[in-house]
């Protein structure tokens, strides 16, 4: 069975089709074939570079030709945008980056302290045209209620509703400090319990979400009526104003993210990292040599990010779709100060992590860290796979992804498979 194409209908109304795209992929079979390939399983010298002398000669000789073609493709992409042909513009953009892929991978080979085991490039694979040519899917066109929770839009909307409810209670409790003793007795105090807040939050969320299927104004009115009925002895003028203001603010913010994007010109590092981690769990029983296992997985990204990576990049929460669960290690989050000025503290945090495979997040990038018994590996979607110790990884992150802003933290999420 050939790898199935991605169809818009899956994203709009077929969660199980999306799940099939992930779990019926032929990639694990490709990795299994490598595990049985005696030539592949032979471990080369640790000093052997990925690109040999003949690769270097060929890439160097052809680089000027491909660079010229890349420039022409970039111009064609710009012209296509100008002529309002976005699908052609996206195709030329991907082609332009792919034409210089070999040269960039050759140059980056010398950045690694240890030889790169397999290069990577953070660009759509040419063969995943069924995603990047489609570009954007309007969020409002998604009808499957199992697909919606995967999206950034759903996460953003739910966070906005929670903020609105929190604003309502903040004002409500401020007003209760000035209430009469009779109202105080009726309300059993000034503070609303967490369990009550959760029940109200769930009810309001259902009412507001119904507005996205029908009349939004009517949905807001029903939500406000529910709050007024529940707290009818309170002065609700300012709480309702705070609630309504946050709801409208959320709706305006949602207008700025109307689409689920299947094309990412800046790359698919987060989606690629999740797909790498999924493949690791799916195929780990095929190998006894951890290095060759990781190399076999990394080879699937040598020509760019597969369609699954691009799809996962478009989602915010795909753990259930991948049948994986993550554990946050907040105590191991590396602060801006530690990254800049206290490297020993940062290294100690990484060394305290248990063995496993991690998605490592920075302010603007995502990569994979595999902590083993004897060797530690890092797979960077923009560069490739190499053996790296904690101090080397921190130096790598600081060199390539450190922006210097307060959000420049490094955090760790450990993933386990939930499949039996």
N, C-alpha and C positions, 0 to 999 in steps of 0.2 A: 504494500500500500504506500503510495507516494504521500509526501507531506501535504495535508489538506491546505487549501488556500483559505485566507481569512475573508469572511464575508461580513458586510455591515450588519446583516440581519442578526448575527450572533450577538453582537454588542447591543443591539436595540431590543431584542426580544427572545434571546435564547441563551440563558446562562449555561445550560448543559453543552451547547455548542462551543462556548468559550472553554469550558472544562475539558472538552475533548481535544481542543487545539493544544492544550497543555499536556494532558496525560496520555494522549495517543500519538505524541510526537515520535518520529523515527530516530531522534537524536540519541536516546539511550541505547538503541540497537547499534548505532554507529560507534558509540563508545565501547560497547561490548565487543564489537569486531576488533577494535584496537587492542583490547585486553587479551585477545587470542593471537595477535600478530607478533610473532617472535622477534622480528626486526624492530618493531616499535618498542617492545618491552626491554630491549637491551639498553642499559643505562650508559650514556656516553660519559666521557670525562667531565668533571665539574668545571673544567676550564674551556670546554668546547662552546663557542658561540653558536647561536641559533642559525645565523646566516653564514655559510662558508664562503671561501674565497671566490668561488664561481658565482654564487648569488650576488656577492658584493660587486664583482665586475659587471655583471649583467644589469643590475639595478642602477649602478652609476652611469653606464653607457646610455641606458634608455630614459634616465631621469629628465633630461632636457626636453625630449619629445613628449613625455607624459605631462610635464609641467605646462607646456604650450597648450596641449589639449585641455588641461584642467582650467587654464585661464579662459579658453573659448567656452567651456561649459559654464563657468561662472558668469560670463557675459550673457550667455543664452538664458541662464536662470534669471538674471536681472531683467532682461528683455521680456521674458515670459511673464514676470510679475507686472511689468509695465503694461503689457497687452492683456492683463487680467486672465491669464491662463495658469492658475496656481498649480495644477497637477504637473504640467510640463516644467514649471519652475522648480518644484520639489525634486523631480526626476533629474534635472540638470545639476541641482545642488548636490545630491547624493553622488552622481557620477563624477562631479568635479573633485570631491573629497576622496573618492575611491581611486582616482587616477594617480594620486600622490601617496597612496597608502604604503606601498613598498618602500619608498624613499624615507618616509617618516618612521616606519618601523625599523629600518636599517639604522637610522640616526639615533633612535631611542635605545637601540640595543646597547650602546656604549655608556648609557646613563646608569645602568644597573651595576651594583658592586659585584653581584654574582651573575653569571650568564643568564639571560632570559630563556626560560624553558619553552615558552610559546608566546608569540607576540599577539597583540590585540589592537583593534581600532574602534573608537567610539563613534561609529557611523553606521547608519542603516546598511544591512547587506543589500546588494543589488537585487537579489532574489525575493526580497520582502516587499516588492512593489505593491502588492495588494493592500498593504497598510499605508505606506507613505504617499502613494498616489491619491488615496481617498482623503487623507489629511485630517479633517475634523468631522466629528459626529455631534450634532446638536444634542445637548443634555436632555432637552425636553422631548426628544424623539425616542428616548430610552423608555420602553414600556415594562420591561421585566423588572419586578420588584426585588429580584435577587441580584440583578446587575447593578442597580443604582447604588447600593451601599459600598460598592467597590470604588466609586468615583471620588475625585477631589471635591466635586460640586456637592455631593451628598454630605461629606464630612464638614465642609464649610457651612452648609446650611444648618445642619444639626448643631454645630458650634454656635452659630448666630442665634438660634432659638434658645439654647441654654443660656447664652449671655443675656437675652431678653428676659427670661424667667428670673435669672439672678438679679437683674436690675429691678424687677418688680418687687422681689422680696427685700432687697436693700432699702427701697423707699418705704415699703410696708412697715418694716421694723423700725425705721426712723420715726415714722408717724406714731407708732405704738408707744414710744417713749413719752408722748404728750397726751396719751389717751386717758380716759376716766377710769376709776377703779372698777366700775361695773364692766366696761369693755375688757379690762385686763383680766377679770375673773372669767368672762365669757371665752376669751381666747386662750386661757390657761397660760398666760405669760406673754412675753413680747417676741420670743424667738420661735420660728416655725421649724419643726423637726426635719431632719434629712429625709426620713422615709416619706413624709408628706410632700416635701419638695419633689422627690422623685416621681411620685404618683401624679402630681400636677404637671410636671415636666412631660411625662409620657402622654398625658391627655392632650396637652397643648400641642405637642409635636404631631400627634395624629390629626388634630384639627387643622393646623397650619399646612401640613403636607397635603391635605386634601385640596387645598387651594391650588396646588400645582396640577391637579387633575380637573379642576373646575373653576369656580369663582374665587379669586384670591381675597377680594374685599369681604365677601361673605364668610370666608374661613377666618379672617382676622376678627371679624365681628363675633363669631361664635366662640373663639378663644377668649376674647375679652369678657363675653357674657358668662363664660364658665368661671373666670376669676372673680367677677362681680358677685356671682351667686355663692361661691364658696366663702368669700370674705365680706359678706353683705353688711356686717356691723362696723367695718373699718372705713376710714377715710381713704378712698381709692383714687382720688383725682391724680395725685403725683405718681403713685405706682403704675397706674394705667398709662399715663403719659410716657413714663420711662420705658415700659414694656412696648408700647406702640412704636416709639421712636427707634428702638433697637430692631424691631421687626422690619420696619421700612428701611433702615440702614442695611440690614442683611440682604433684603431684596435688591437694593441698589448695587450692593457689592457683587451679588450673583450675576448681575448683568455684565460685569467685567469678565466673567469666566463662563460664557454660554456654551462652550464646546468641550468635548472630550477629544484631545488631540492625539492622533496616531502618528504624527510626524514631529520629530524633535530635532531641529537643526543643531542644537547645542549638544546633542548626544543622548544616550539612553543608559547612563551609568547606573542609576538605581535599579531600573528594570533588568539590566544585564547582570547586576550583582545578585538579584533574586533568582534569576534563571540559572546562574552558575551554582548557587547554593542548592536549588532544587535538583539539578543534575548530579551534584555531589551526593546527596542522600539517595537518589534513585539508583546510582550505579556503584556505591562504595563497596558492596559485597563482591564486585567483579575483580577487584585488585587487592594484592597483598602489598604492593609497593605504592605508598602514598604519593610519592613524587610522580610516578607514571600515571596514576589515577588523575591527579590534578592536571597534568599535561594533556591527557586525553580530553578532558573537559575544556581546557583552555583553547585547544585547537578548533573547537566549534565556533570560536569568536575571532579567529585569525583574519577572516575576511569581513568582519563587521558584526553588528548586533543582529541576532536573528529576530524573526517576527515576534516570537514570544517575549523577548526582551522589550521590544517596542510596545507591545500590548501592556506588559506589566508597568512600564514607565507611565502609561496613561492613567493607571489606577493609583489610588491612595492606599487602599487596604486590600491586599490580595492573598493574605495568609490562608484563608479558608479555601480559596480557589486553588492554591498550590498544595493544600493539605499539609501545611506546616504551621508551627507555632513559634513565636519568638519570645525571648526573655530579655528584658531591658536591664542593663547593668549601669544604673545611674551613679552608683558609687565609683565607677571607673571612668566616668566622663572627665575628659581632660579639658581644663579651662584655658582661656586665652593666656592667662598669666603663666600657667605651667608650660604651655606650648612655647612661649617666648622666653621665659626666664627660669623655669624650674624643671628642666628635662628629667632629672633623677626621679622626681615625684611622678611625672607622667609615665616613665618606664616602669616604675613600681606598680602603677595601676594596671598596666597591660599584663605584666608578669603575674598579677594576682588573679587574672581571669582563668576560669577552668578550660580544659582542652575542648576544642570544638571548632565550628565554623561560624564566623561572624560577618555581618554586614557592618562596615565601618562608615559612619557618616561624618562629613565635614560640612562647612557652611555652604559649599556649592559643588560637592562631589560625593560619590559613593564608591567604595571598593570592598574587596573581600579579604579577610584575614583568617588563615587556618592555623590554629595553634595546636601543634603536635607534641609528641613526647620528646623527640630529638631535634626535629626541624620545624621551623615556622615558615609559612609561605604567605605571600601577598599577591593577589590578582587585581590589577588595576585595569579597568575596561579601556582606558586610553593608551595603555602601554603593553601590558601583558603580565605573565606569571613569572615570579622569581622567588628564590629563598630570601627571606628578610627577617632579621631580628627586630625586636621592638624599637630600639634606638634608630635603626635604619628606616623603619616605617615612619617614625615621627619626622625624621629628617626629610624623607620623601614627601610627606604631606605638607610640611612647612615650605618646601621648595616649590611645589607645584600648585597647592590648593589653599595656602594660607592667605587670607585677604586682609587680616589685621583688624577687622571689625569685631565688636563685642560678641557677635554670633559665631566667631571662629573657634568653635569647640570641636572636639573629636569624641564621638559617642559610639557605643558598641551594642549590637543586638545579636544575640546568639540564637540560631535557628535549629529546630529539631523537626523531623518528619512525624506527622500524626498517622501516616498510613501503617497498617498492620504488616 
